[in-house]
Amino acid sequence: MVYDVGFEKARIGKLTKTDPMSESQLLSTNERIVDLLPVARNHFYRTKQQGSWSIEKVLQVVALDQRYDKLHRVQDGCIAISWFVKNNT
């Protein structure tokens, strides 16, 4: 599950350039991706997002006690998902 399929598929494409031996395996993940952004756009919006669907704006709405700029190293996707799972389970 991802939040922006276009972004994630571009990253996977970039990975295939760094590891051509794994290209078919990496590209096969594209078939299994589920994009949550359309779900969010169709069922959730708050004016505090100011028309933006970026993580910085959405975080201000869904996690009032958190600020993106204060979440050290969360800008890295792997660290971000680890933090989210740890704090929401």
PDB file with one MODEL, atoms N, CA, C and O in Angstrom:
MODEL        1
ATOM      1  N   MET A   1       0.846  -1.170   0.000  1.00  0.00           N
ATOM      2  CA  MET A   1       0.000   0.000   0.000  1.00  0.00           C
ATOM      3  C   MET A   1       0.890   1.231   0.000  1.00  0.00           C
ATOM      4  O   MET A   1       1.878   1.310   0.730  1.00  0.00           O
ATOM      5  N   VAL A   2       0.521   2.176  -0.825  1.00  0.00           N
ATOM      6  CA  VAL A   2       1.295   3.401  -0.941  1.00  0.00           C
ATOM      7  C   VAL A   2       0.340   4.587  -0.889  1.00  0.00           C
ATOM      8  O   VAL A   2      -0.879   4.420  -0.937  1.00  0.00           O
ATOM      9  N   TYR A   3       0.897   5.766  -0.792  1.00  0.00           N
ATOM     10  CA  TYR A   3       0.091   6.980  -0.736  1.00  0.00           C
ATOM     11  C   TYR A   3       0.063   7.716  -2.071  1.00  0.00           C
ATOM     12  O   TYR A   3      -0.808   8.559  -2.285  1.00  0.00           O
ATOM     13  N   ASP A   4       0.984   7.421  -2.960  1.00  0.00           N
ATOM     14  CA  ASP A   4       1.016   8.076  -4.276  1.00  0.00           C
ATOM     15  C   ASP A   4       1.674   7.116  -5.251  1.00  0.00           C
ATOM     16  O   ASP A   4       2.901   7.046  -5.325  1.00  0.00           O
ATOM     17  N   VAL A   5       0.868   6.375  -6.000  1.00  0.00           N
ATOM     18  CA  VAL A   5       1.370   5.304  -6.863  1.00  0.00           C
ATOM     19  C   VAL A   5       2.369   5.823  -7.897  1.00  0.00           C
ATOM     20  O   VAL A   5       3.351   5.141  -8.191  1.00  0.00           O
ATOM     21  N   GLY A   6       2.144   6.993  -8.444  1.00  0.00           N
ATOM     22  CA  GLY A   6       3.065   7.533  -9.434  1.00  0.00           C
ATOM     23  C   GLY A   6       4.454   7.738  -8.873  1.00  0.00           C
ATOM     24  O   GLY A   6       5.446   7.394  -9.516  1.00  0.00           O
ATOM     25  N   PHE A   7       4.529   8.291  -7.689  1.00  0.00           N
ATOM     26  CA  PHE A   7       5.813   8.513  -7.036  1.00  0.00           C
ATOM     27  C   PHE A   7       6.511   7.188  -6.763  1.00  0.00           C
ATOM     28  O   PHE A   7       7.698   7.033  -7.050  1.00  0.00           O
ATOM     29  N   GLU A   8       5.775   6.240  -6.211  1.00  0.00           N
ATOM     30  CA  GLU A   8       6.374   4.961  -5.837  1.00  0.00           C
ATOM     31  C   GLU A   8       6.839   4.176  -7.058  1.00  0.00           C
ATOM     32  O   GLU A   8       7.910   3.570  -7.027  1.00  0.00           O
ATOM     33  N   LYS A   9       6.052   4.176  -8.130  1.00  0.00           N
ATOM     34  CA  LYS A   9       6.470   3.468  -9.342  1.00  0.00           C
ATOM     35  C   LYS A   9       7.712   4.114  -9.951  1.00  0.00           C
ATOM     36  O   LYS A   9       8.558   3.420 -10.515  1.00  0.00           O
ATOM     37  N   ALA A  10       7.825   5.411  -9.842  1.00  0.00           N
ATOM     38  CA  ALA A  10       9.027   6.095 -10.334  1.00  0.00           C
ATOM     39  C   ALA A  10      10.251   5.668  -9.530  1.00  0.00           C
ATOM     40  O   ALA A  10      11.326   5.468 -10.097  1.00  0.00           O
ATOM     41  N   ARG A  11      10.098   5.528  -8.220  1.00  0.00           N
ATOM     42  CA  ARG A  11      11.215   5.084  -7.379  1.00  0.00           C
ATOM     43  C   ARG A  11      11.597   3.657  -7.739  1.00  0.00           C
ATOM     44  O   ARG A  11      12.783   3.332  -7.801  1.00  0.00           O
ATOM     45  N   ILE A  12      10.604   2.800  -7.977  1.00  0.00           N
ATOM     46  CA  ILE A  12      10.895   1.413  -8.358  1.00  0.00           C
ATOM     47  C   ILE A  12      11.633   1.402  -9.693  1.00  0.00           C
ATOM     48  O   ILE A  12      12.599   0.659  -9.865  1.00  0.00           O
ATOM     49  N   GLY A  13      11.183   2.218 -10.629  1.00  0.00           N
ATOM     50  CA  GLY A  13      11.864   2.326 -11.919  1.00  0.00           C
ATOM     51  C   GLY A  13      13.309   2.740 -11.765  1.00  0.00           C
ATOM     52  O   GLY A  13      14.190   2.232 -12.459  1.00  0.00           O
ATOM     53  N   LYS A  14      13.552   3.666 -10.850  1.00  0.00           N
ATOM     54  CA  LYS A  14      14.917   4.131 -10.598  1.00  0.00           C
ATOM     55  C   LYS A  14      15.769   3.002  -9.997  1.00  0.00           C
ATOM     56  O   LYS A  14      16.951   2.871 -10.318  1.00  0.00           O
ATOM     57  N   LEU A  15      15.170   2.208  -9.141  1.00  0.00           N
ATOM     58  CA  LEU A  15      15.889   1.077  -8.554  1.00  0.00           C
ATOM     59  C   LEU A  15      16.317   0.078  -9.613  1.00  0.00           C
ATOM     60  O   LEU A  15      17.384  -0.524  -9.495  1.00  0.00           O
ATOM     61  N   THR A  16      15.504  -0.109 -10.645  1.00  0.00           N
ATOM     62  CA  THR A  16      15.865  -1.072 -11.694  1.00  0.00           C
ATOM     63  C   THR A  16      17.137  -0.649 -12.415  1.00  0.00           C
ATOM     64  O   THR A  16      17.870  -1.487 -12.942  1.00  0.00           O
ATOM     65  N   LYS A  17      17.393   0.643 -12.436  1.00  0.00           N
ATOM     66  CA  LYS A  17      18.620   1.145 -13.087  1.00  0.00           C
ATOM     67  C   LYS A  17      19.853   0.841 -12.246  1.00  0.00           C
ATOM     68  O   LYS A  17      20.945   0.671 -12.788  1.00  0.00           O
ATOM     69  N   THR A  18      19.690   0.772 -10.940  1.00  0.00           N
ATOM     70  CA  THR A  18      20.827   0.498 -10.065  1.00  0.00           C
ATOM     71  C   THR A  18      21.065  -0.993  -9.879  1.00  0.00           C
ATOM     72  O   THR A  18      22.160  -1.417  -9.507  1.00  0.00           O
ATOM     73  N   ASP A  19      20.011  -1.797 -10.147  1.00  0.00           N
ATOM     74  CA  ASP A  19      20.147  -3.246  -9.990  1.00  0.00           C
ATOM     75  C   ASP A  19      19.413  -3.954 -11.128  1.00  0.00           C
ATOM     76  O   ASP A  19      18.339  -4.518 -10.919  1.00  0.00           O
ATOM     77  N   PRO A  20      19.994  -3.926 -12.337  1.00  0.00           N
ATOM     78  CA  PRO A  20      19.333  -4.519 -13.500  1.00  0.00           C
ATOM     79  C   PRO A  20      19.013  -6.002 -13.328  1.00  0.00           C
ATOM     80  O   PRO A  20      18.063  -6.492 -13.939  1.00  0.00           O
ATOM     81  N   MET A  21      19.774  -6.725 -12.517  1.00  0.00           N
ATOM     82  CA  MET A  21      19.519  -8.147 -12.301  1.00  0.00           C
ATOM     83  C   MET A  21      18.173  -8.379 -11.607  1.00  0.00           C
ATOM     84  O   MET A  21      17.567  -9.438 -11.773  1.00  0.00           O
ATOM     85  N   SER A  22      17.713  -7.419 -10.850  1.00  0.00           N
ATOM     86  CA  SER A  22      16.453  -7.536 -10.118  1.00  0.00           C
ATOM     87  C   SER A  22      15.310  -6.817 -10.815  1.00  0.00           C
ATOM     88  O   SER A  22      14.235  -6.668 -10.234  1.00  0.00           O
ATOM     89  N   GLU A  23      15.519  -6.365 -12.053  1.00  0.00           N
ATOM     90  CA  GLU A  23      14.518  -5.540 -12.733  1.00  0.00           C
ATOM     91  C   GLU A  23      13.149  -6.212 -12.800  1.00  0.00           C
ATOM     92  O   GLU A  23      12.149  -5.586 -12.450  1.00  0.00           O
ATOM     93  N   SER A  24      13.078  -7.463 -13.236  1.00  0.00           N
ATOM     94  CA  SER A  24      11.766  -8.095 -13.377  1.00  0.00           C
ATOM     95  C   SER A  24      11.083  -8.265 -12.026  1.00  0.00           C
ATOM     96  O   SER A  24       9.866  -8.105 -11.926  1.00  0.00           O
ATOM     97  N   GLN A  25      11.843  -8.584 -10.995  1.00  0.00           N
ATOM     98  CA  GLN A  25      11.272  -8.735  -9.658  1.00  0.00           C
ATOM     99  C   GLN A  25      10.763  -7.390  -9.139  1.00  0.00           C
ATOM    100  O   GLN A  25       9.667  -7.305  -8.584  1.00  0.00           O
ATOM    101  N   LEU A  26      11.556  -6.357  -9.321  1.00  0.00           N
ATOM    102  CA  LEU A  26      11.156  -5.029  -8.870  1.00  0.00           C
ATOM    103  C   LEU A  26       9.904  -4.553  -9.612  1.00  0.00           C
ATOM    104  O   LEU A  26       8.966  -4.051  -8.992  1.00  0.00           O
ATOM    105  N   LEU A  27       9.892  -4.712 -10.933  1.00  0.00           N
ATOM    106  CA  LEU A  27       8.749  -4.247 -11.717  1.00  0.00           C
ATOM    107  C   LEU A  27       7.491  -5.048 -11.419  1.00  0.00           C
ATOM    108  O   LEU A  27       6.384  -4.531 -11.571  1.00  0.00           O
ATOM    109  N   SER A  28       7.638  -6.298 -11.000  1.00  0.00           N
ATOM    110  CA  SER A  28       6.455  -7.097 -10.670  1.00  0.00           C
ATOM    111  C   SER A  28       5.724  -6.550  -9.444  1.00  0.00           C
ATOM    112  O   SER A  28       4.532  -6.803  -9.265  1.00  0.00           O
ATOM    113  N   THR A  29       6.432  -5.806  -8.607  1.00  0.00           N
ATOM    114  CA  THR A  29       5.764  -5.214  -7.450  1.00  0.00           C
ATOM    115  C   THR A  29       4.752  -4.161  -7.882  1.00  0.00           C
ATOM    116  O   THR A  29       3.780  -3.914  -7.168  1.00  0.00           O
ATOM    117  N   ASN A  30       4.964  -3.535  -9.041  1.00  0.00           N
ATOM    118  CA  ASN A  30       4.027  -2.522  -9.535  1.00  0.00           C
ATOM    119  C   ASN A  30       2.618  -3.080  -9.690  1.00  0.00           C
ATOM    120  O   ASN A  30       1.637  -2.362  -9.497  1.00  0.00           O
ATOM    121  N   GLU A  31       2.519  -4.355 -10.037  1.00  0.00           N
ATOM    122  CA  GLU A  31       1.213  -4.987 -10.238  1.00  0.00           C
ATOM    123  C   GLU A  31       0.442  -5.155  -8.932  1.00  0.00           C
ATOM    124  O   GLU A  31      -0.783  -5.280  -8.945  1.00  0.00           O
ATOM    125  N   ARG A  32       1.140  -5.159  -7.828  1.00  0.00           N
ATOM    126  CA  ARG A  32       0.499  -5.404  -6.532  1.00  0.00           C
ATOM    127  C   ARG A  32       0.273  -4.138  -5.712  1.00  0.00           C
ATOM    128  O   ARG A  32      -0.273  -4.202  -4.610  1.00  0.00           O
ATOM    129  N   ILE A  33       0.683  -3.008  -6.231  1.00  0.00           N
ATOM    130  CA  ILE A  33       0.555  -1.761  -5.479  1.00  0.00           C
ATOM    131  C   ILE A  33      -0.907  -1.341  -5.367  1.00  0.00           C
ATOM    132  O   ILE A  33      -1.660  -1.382  -6.339  1.00  0.00           O
ATOM    133  N   VAL A  34      -1.281  -0.944  -4.177  1.00  0.00           N
ATOM    134  CA  VAL A  34      -2.596  -0.378  -3.914  1.00  0.00           C
ATOM    135  C   VAL A  34      -2.373   1.064  -3.482  1.00  0.00           C
ATOM    136  O   VAL A  34      -1.646   1.327  -2.524  1.00  0.00           O
ATOM    137  N   ASP A  35      -2.997   1.991  -4.187  1.00  0.00           N
ATOM    138  CA  ASP A  35      -2.808   3.417  -3.915  1.00  0.00           C
ATOM    139  C   ASP A  35      -3.904   3.932  -2.983  1.00  0.00           C
ATOM    140  O   ASP A  35      -5.087   3.864  -3.315  1.00  0.00           O
ATOM    141  N   LEU A  36      -3.514   4.440  -1.831  1.00  0.00           N
ATOM    142  CA  LEU A  36      -4.471   4.967  -0.855  1.00  0.00           C
ATOM    143  C   LEU A  36      -4.839   6.429  -1.095  1.00  0.00           C
ATOM    144  O   LEU A  36      -5.799   6.927  -0.507  1.00  0.00           O
ATOM    145  N   LEU A  37      -4.086   7.123  -1.952  1.00  0.00           N
ATOM    146  CA  LEU A  37      -4.363   8.534  -2.192  1.00  0.00           C
ATOM    147  C   LEU A  37      -5.776   8.770  -2.740  1.00  0.00           C
ATOM    148  O   LEU A  37      -6.448   9.682  -2.257  1.00  0.00           O
ATOM    149  N   PRO A  38      -6.260   8.001  -3.719  1.00  0.00           N
ATOM    150  CA  PRO A  38      -7.635   8.228  -4.184  1.00  0.00           C
ATOM    151  C   PRO A  38      -8.677   8.008  -3.081  1.00  0.00           C
ATOM    152  O   PRO A  38      -9.690   8.706  -3.033  1.00  0.00           O
ATOM    153  N   VAL A  39      -8.431   7.057  -2.218  1.00  0.00           N
ATOM    154  CA  VAL A  39      -9.351   6.812  -1.101  1.00  0.00           C
ATOM    155  C   VAL A  39      -9.398   8.038  -0.200  1.00  0.00           C
ATOM    156  O   VAL A  39     -10.471   8.504   0.181  1.00  0.00           O
ATOM    157  N   ALA A  40      -8.217   8.553   0.137  1.00  0.00           N
ATOM    158  CA  ALA A  40      -8.153   9.752   0.982  1.00  0.00           C
ATOM    159  C   ALA A  40      -8.832  10.931   0.297  1.00  0.00           C
ATOM    160  O   ALA A  40      -9.627  11.639   0.916  1.00  0.00           O
ATOM    161  N   ARG A  41      -8.522  11.141  -0.976  1.00  0.00           N
ATOM    162  CA  ARG A  41      -9.101  12.281  -1.701  1.00  0.00           C
ATOM    163  C   ARG A  41     -10.618  12.192  -1.805  1.00  0.00           C
ATOM    164  O   ARG A  41     -11.301  13.216  -1.788  1.00  0.00           O
ATOM    165  N   ASN A  42     -11.147  10.990  -1.911  1.00  0.00           N
ATOM    166  CA  ASN A  42     -12.596  10.819  -2.066  1.00  0.00           C
ATOM    167  C   ASN A  42     -13.356  10.828  -0.750  1.00  0.00           C
ATOM    168  O   ASN A  42     -14.570  11.031  -0.736  1.00  0.00           O
ATOM    169  N   HIS A  43     -12.646  10.607   0.366  1.00  0.00           N
ATOM    170  CA  HIS A  43     -13.368  10.446   1.641  1.00  0.00           C
ATOM    171  C   HIS A  43     -12.842  11.288   2.792  1.00  0.00           C
ATOM    172  O   HIS A  43     -13.370  11.199   3.901  1.00  0.00           O
ATOM    173  N   PHE A  44     -11.821  12.098   2.563  1.00  0.00           N
ATOM    174  CA  PHE A  44     -11.236  12.846   3.676  1.00  0.00           C
ATOM    175  C   PHE A  44     -10.668  14.163   3.176  1.00  0.00           C
ATOM    176  O   PHE A  44      -9.885  14.189   2.226  1.00  0.00           O
ATOM    177  N   TYR A  45     -11.056  15.235   3.804  1.00  0.00           N
ATOM    178  CA  TYR A  45     -10.429  16.533   3.528  1.00  0.00           C
ATOM    179  C   TYR A  45     -10.756  17.489   4.659  1.00  0.00           C
ATOM    180  O   TYR A  45     -11.888  17.531   5.141  1.00  0.00           O
ATOM    181  N   ARG A  46      -9.776  18.246   5.075  1.00  0.00           N
ATOM    182  CA  ARG A  46      -9.963  19.292   6.075  1.00  0.00           C
ATOM    183  C   ARG A  46      -9.341  20.569   5.530  1.00  0.00           C
ATOM    184  O   ARG A  46      -8.315  20.522   4.852  1.00  0.00           O
ATOM    185  N   THR A  47      -9.946  21.689   5.818  1.00  0.00           N
ATOM    186  CA  THR A  47      -9.462  22.963   5.286  1.00  0.00           C
ATOM    187  C   THR A  47      -8.030  23.269   5.730  1.00  0.00           C
ATOM    188  O   THR A  47      -7.314  23.999   5.045  1.00  0.00           O
ATOM    189  N   LYS A  48      -7.618  22.726   6.852  1.00  0.00           N
ATOM    190  CA  LYS A  48      -6.251  22.950   7.335  1.00  0.00           C
ATOM    191  C   LYS A  48      -5.198  22.381   6.374  1.00  0.00           C
ATOM    192  O   LYS A  48      -4.026  22.751   6.450  1.00  0.00           O
ATOM    193  N   GLN A  49      -5.610  21.491   5.478  1.00  0.00           N
ATOM    194  CA  GLN A  49      -4.688  20.951   4.470  1.00  0.00           C
ATOM    195  C   GLN A  49      -4.368  21.995   3.406  1.00  0.00           C
ATOM    196  O   GLN A  49      -3.406  21.837   2.655  1.00  0.00           O
ATOM    197  N   GLN A  50      -5.146  23.036   3.336  1.00  0.00           N
ATOM    198  CA  GLN A  50      -4.939  24.139   2.399  1.00  0.00           C
ATOM    199  C   GLN A  50      -4.817  23.648   0.950  1.00  0.00           C
ATOM    200  O   GLN A  50      -3.972  24.125   0.192  1.00  0.00           O
ATOM    201  N   GLY A  51      -5.672  22.692   0.579  1.00  0.00           N
ATOM    202  CA  GLY A  51      -5.690  22.178  -0.780  1.00  0.00           C
ATOM    203  C   GLY A  51      -4.572  21.210  -1.119  1.00  0.00           C
ATOM    204  O   GLY A  51      -4.455  20.775  -2.265  1.00  0.00           O
ATOM    205  N   SER A  52      -3.754  20.870  -0.144  1.00  0.00           N
ATOM    206  CA  SER A  52      -2.598  20.009  -0.375  1.00  0.00           C
ATOM    207  C   SER A  52      -2.835  18.602   0.163  1.00  0.00           C
ATOM    208  O   SER A  52      -3.514  18.408   1.172  1.00  0.00           O
ATOM    209  N   TRP A  53      -2.263  17.635  -0.529  1.00  0.00           N
ATOM    210  CA  TRP A  53      -2.311  16.248  -0.067  1.00  0.00           C
ATOM    211  C   TRP A  53      -0.929  15.766   0.356  1.00  0.00           C
ATOM    212  O   TRP A  53      -0.705  14.562   0.479  1.00  0.00           O
ATOM    213  N   SER A  54       0.001  16.691   0.581  1.00  0.00           N
ATOM    214  CA  SER A  54       1.348  16.305   1.014  1.00  0.00           C
ATOM    215  C   SER A  54       1.290  15.778   2.440  1.00  0.00           C
ATOM    216  O   SER A  54       0.388  16.115   3.207  1.00  0.00           O
ATOM    217  N   ILE A  55       2.261  14.949   2.778  1.00  0.00           N
ATOM    218  CA  ILE A  55       2.316  14.395   4.133  1.00  0.00           C
ATOM    219  C   ILE A  55       2.418  15.499   5.181  1.00  0.00           C
ATOM    220  O   ILE A  55       1.877  15.374   6.280  1.00  0.00           O
ATOM    221  N   GLU A  56       3.110  16.575   4.834  1.00  0.00           N
ATOM    222  CA  GLU A  56       3.254  17.675   5.788  1.00  0.00           C
ATOM    223  C   GLU A  56       1.892  18.264   6.162  1.00  0.00           C
ATOM    224  O   GLU A  56       1.629  18.532   7.334  1.00  0.00           O
ATOM    225  N   LYS A  57       1.038  18.462   5.173  1.00  0.00           N
ATOM    226  CA  LYS A  57      -0.283  19.062   5.421  1.00  0.00           C
ATOM    227  C   LYS A  57      -1.247  18.065   6.046  1.00  0.00           C
ATOM    228  O   LYS A  57      -2.002  18.419   6.951  1.00  0.00           O
ATOM    229  N   VAL A  58      -1.231  16.831   5.578  1.00  0.00           N
ATOM    230  CA  VAL A  58      -2.152  15.824   6.109  1.00  0.00           C
ATOM    231  C   VAL A  58      -1.812  15.503   7.558  1.00  0.00           C
ATOM    232  O   VAL A  58      -2.708  15.316   8.381  1.00  0.00           O
ATOM    233  N   LEU A  59      -0.523  15.439   7.872  1.00  0.00           N
ATOM    234  CA  LEU A  59      -0.103  15.143   9.247  1.00  0.00           C
ATOM    235  C   LEU A  59      -0.651  16.175  10.225  1.00  0.00           C
ATOM    236  O   LEU A  59      -1.024  15.826  11.345  1.00  0.00           O
ATOM    237  N   GLN A  60      -0.705  17.434   9.819  1.00  0.00           N
ATOM    238  CA  GLN A  60      -1.237  18.484  10.692  1.00  0.00           C
ATOM    239  C   GLN A  60      -2.679  18.215  11.086  1.00  0.00           C
ATOM    240  O   GLN A  60      -3.142  18.680  12.128  1.00  0.00           O
ATOM    241  N   VAL A  61      -3.385  17.468  10.256  1.00  0.00           N
ATOM    242  CA  VAL A  61      -4.805  17.210  10.487  1.00  0.00           C
ATOM    243  C   VAL A  61      -5.029  15.902  11.238  1.00  0.00           C
ATOM    244  O   VAL A  61      -5.857  15.851  12.148  1.00  0.00           O
ATOM    245  N   VAL A  62      -4.310  14.851  10.875  1.00  0.00           N
ATOM    246  CA  VAL A  62      -4.568  13.537  11.462  1.00  0.00           C
ATOM    247  C   VAL A  62      -3.772  13.264  12.734  1.00  0.00           C
ATOM    248  O   VAL A  62      -4.144  12.381  13.507  1.00  0.00           O
ATOM    249  N   ALA A  63      -2.701  13.988  12.968  1.00  0.00           N
ATOM    250  CA  ALA A  63      -1.888  13.789  14.167  1.00  0.00           C
ATOM    251  C   ALA A  63      -1.586  15.161  14.764  1.00  0.00           C
ATOM    252  O   ALA A  63      -0.499  15.708  14.582  1.00  0.00           O
ATOM    253  N   LEU A  64      -2.545  15.691  15.461  1.00  0.00           N
ATOM    254  CA  LEU A  64      -2.446  17.067  15.960  1.00  0.00           C
ATOM    255  C   LEU A  64      -1.243  17.300  16.869  1.00  0.00           C
ATOM    256  O   LEU A  64      -0.744  18.421  16.967  1.00  0.00           O
ATOM    257  N   ASP A  65      -0.782  16.250  17.529  1.00  0.00           N
ATOM    258  CA  ASP A  65       0.351  16.411  18.455  1.00  0.00           C
ATOM    259  C   ASP A  65       1.704  16.256  17.766  1.00  0.00           C
ATOM    260  O   ASP A  65       2.740  16.302  18.430  1.00  0.00           O
ATOM    261  N   GLN A  66       1.711  16.074  16.446  1.00  0.00           N
ATOM    262  CA  GLN A  66       2.963  15.888  15.708  1.00  0.00           C
ATOM    263  C   GLN A  66       3.172  17.025  14.713  1.00  0.00           C
ATOM    264  O   GLN A  66       2.214  17.581  14.177  1.00  0.00           O
ATOM    265  N   ARG A  67       4.424  17.357  14.478  1.00  0.00           N
ATOM    266  CA  ARG A  67       4.788  18.315  13.424  1.00  0.00           C
ATOM    267  C   ARG A  67       5.828  17.653  12.547  1.00  0.00           C
ATOM    268  O   ARG A  67       6.833  17.144  13.042  1.00  0.00           O
ATOM    269  N   TYR A  68       5.592  17.657  11.250  1.00  0.00           N
ATOM    270  CA  TYR A  68       6.482  16.987  10.306  1.00  0.00           C
ATOM    271  C   TYR A  68       7.920  17.470  10.439  1.00  0.00           C
ATOM    272  O   TYR A  68       8.853  16.667  10.413  1.00  0.00           O
ATOM    273  N   ASP A  69       8.099  18.771  10.579  1.00  0.00           N
ATOM    274  CA  ASP A  69       9.463  19.303  10.672  1.00  0.00           C
ATOM    275  C   ASP A  69      10.162  18.922  11.971  1.00  0.00           C
ATOM    276  O   ASP A  69      11.377  19.089  12.087  1.00  0.00           O
ATOM    277  N   LYS A  70       9.420  18.415  12.947  1.00  0.00           N
ATOM    278  CA  LYS A  70      10.016  17.990  14.214  1.00  0.00           C
ATOM    279  C   LYS A  70      10.209  16.474  14.280  1.00  0.00           C
ATOM    280  O   LYS A  70      10.748  15.960  15.260  1.00  0.00           O
ATOM    281  N   LEU A  71       9.773  15.763  13.246  1.00  0.00           N
ATOM    282  CA  LEU A  71       9.924  14.312  13.219  1.00  0.00           C
ATOM    283  C   LEU A  71      11.263  13.984  12.558  1.00  0.00           C
ATOM    284  O   LEU A  71      11.340  13.798  11.343  1.00  0.00           O
ATOM    285  N   HIS A  72      12.288  13.917  13.358  1.00  0.00           N
ATOM    286  CA  HIS A  72      13.649  13.726  12.864  1.00  0.00           C
ATOM    287  C   HIS A  72      13.758  12.438  12.049  1.00  0.00           C
ATOM    288  O   HIS A  72      13.334  11.372  12.497  1.00  0.00           O
ATOM    289  N   ARG A  73      14.323  12.545  10.868  1.00  0.00           N
ATOM    290  CA  ARG A  73      14.604  11.454   9.946  1.00  0.00           C
ATOM    291  C   ARG A  73      13.351  10.803   9.364  1.00  0.00           C
ATOM    292  O   ARG A  73      13.472   9.814   8.641  1.00  0.00           O
ATOM    293  N   VAL A  74      12.162  11.313   9.646  1.00  0.00           N
ATOM    294  CA  VAL A  74      10.944  10.723   9.102  1.00  0.00           C
ATOM    295  C   VAL A  74      10.800  11.030   7.614  1.00  0.00           C
ATOM    296  O   VAL A  74      10.016  10.370   6.932  1.00  0.00           O
ATOM    297  N   GLN A  75      11.524  11.998   7.101  1.00  0.00           N
ATOM    298  CA  GLN A  75      11.463  12.314   5.688  1.00  0.00           C
ATOM    299  C   GLN A  75      11.918  11.130   4.843  1.00  0.00           C
ATOM    300  O   GLN A  75      11.565  11.041   3.667  1.00  0.00           O
ATOM    301  N   ASP A  76      12.685  10.231   5.418  1.00  0.00           N
ATOM    302  CA  ASP A  76      13.085   8.993   4.753  1.00  0.00           C
ATOM    303  C   ASP A  76      11.901   8.034   4.839  1.00  0.00           C
ATOM    304  O   ASP A  76      11.413   7.758   5.935  1.00  0.00           O
ATOM    305  N   GLY A  77      11.436   7.526   3.709  1.00  0.00           N
ATOM    306  CA  GLY A  77      10.230   6.702   3.664  1.00  0.00           C
ATOM    307  C   GLY A  77      10.264   5.484   4.563  1.00  0.00           C
ATOM    308  O   GLY A  77       9.263   5.175   5.210  1.00  0.00           O
ATOM    309  N   CYS A  78      11.396   4.776   4.625  1.00  0.00           N
ATOM    310  CA  CYS A  78      11.476   3.578   5.465  1.00  0.00           C
ATOM    311  C   CYS A  78      11.361   3.935   6.935  1.00  0.00           C
ATOM    312  O   CYS A  78      10.676   3.253   7.698  1.00  0.00           O
ATOM    313  N   ILE A  79      12.022   4.989   7.320  1.00  0.00           N
ATOM    314  CA  ILE A  79      11.943   5.424   8.710  1.00  0.00           C
ATOM    315  C   ILE A  79      10.538   5.922   9.015  1.00  0.00           C
ATOM    316  O   ILE A  79      10.027   5.705  10.114  1.00  0.00           O
ATOM    317  N   ALA A  80       9.912   6.587   8.049  1.00  0.00           N
ATOM    318  CA  ALA A  80       8.563   7.107   8.247  1.00  0.00           C
ATOM    319  C   ALA A  80       7.575   5.994   8.515  1.00  0.00           C
ATOM    320  O   ALA A  80       6.779   6.090   9.450  1.00  0.00           O
ATOM    321  N   ILE A  81       7.605   4.937   7.717  1.00  0.00           N
ATOM    322  CA  ILE A  81       6.650   3.851   7.921  1.00  0.00           C
ATOM    323  C   ILE A  81       6.932   3.118   9.226  1.00  0.00           C
ATOM    324  O   ILE A  81       5.998   2.691   9.904  1.00  0.00           O
ATOM    325  N   SER A  82       8.198   2.964   9.588  1.00  0.00           N
ATOM    326  CA  SER A  82       8.537   2.335  10.865  1.00  0.00           C
ATOM    327  C   SER A  82       7.986   3.142  12.028  1.00  0.00           C
ATOM    328  O   SER A  82       7.436   2.584  12.978  1.00  0.00           O
ATOM    329  N   TRP A  83       8.137   4.468  11.949  1.00  0.00           N
ATOM    330  CA  TRP A  83       7.615   5.341  12.998  1.00  0.00           C
ATOM    331  C   TRP A  83       6.100   5.224  13.077  1.00  0.00           C
ATOM    332  O   TRP A  83       5.534   5.134  14.166  1.00  0.00           O
ATOM    333  N   PHE A  84       5.449   5.226  11.928  1.00  0.00           N
ATOM    334  CA  PHE A  84       3.984   5.154  11.893  1.00  0.00           C
ATOM    335  C   PHE A  84       3.495   3.857  12.516  1.00  0.00           C
ATOM    336  O   PHE A  84       2.589   3.879  13.349  1.00  0.00           O
ATOM    337  N   VAL A  85       4.073   2.734  12.130  1.00  0.00           N
ATOM    338  CA  VAL A  85       3.654   1.437  12.665  1.00  0.00           C
ATOM    339  C   VAL A  85       3.879   1.384  14.170  1.00  0.00           C
ATOM    340  O   VAL A  85       3.012   0.933  14.917  1.00  0.00           O
ATOM    341  N   LYS A  86       5.037   1.843  14.608  1.00  0.00           N
ATOM    342  CA  LYS A  86       5.369   1.834  16.048  1.00  0.00           C
ATOM    343  C   LYS A  86       4.381   2.678  16.841  1.00  0.00           C
ATOM    344  O   LYS A  86       3.996   2.296  17.946  1.00  0.00           O
ATOM    345  N   ASN A  87       3.970   3.803  16.307  1.00  0.00           N
ATOM    346  CA  ASN A  87       3.119   4.726  17.047  1.00  0.00           C
ATOM    347  C   ASN A  87       1.627   4.533  16.810  1.00  0.00           C
ATOM    348  O   ASN A  87       0.819   5.259  17.388  1.00  0.00           O
ATOM    349  N   ASN A  88       1.247   3.581  15.983  1.00  0.00           N
ATOM    350  CA  ASN A  88      -0.165   3.383  15.699  1.00  0.00           C
ATOM    351  C   ASN A  88      -0.599   1.929  15.843  1.00  0.00           C
ATOM    352  O   ASN A  88      -1.589   1.512  15.242  1.00  0.00           O
ATOM    353  N   THR A  89       0.145   1.150  16.646  1.00  0.00           N
ATOM    354  CA  THR A  89      -0.249  -0.239  16.874  1.00  0.00           C
ATOM    355  C   THR A  89      -0.470  -0.464  18.337  1.00  0.00           C
ATOM    356  O   THR A  89      -0.809  -1.574  18.746  1.00  0.00           O
TER     357      THR A  89
ENDMDL
END
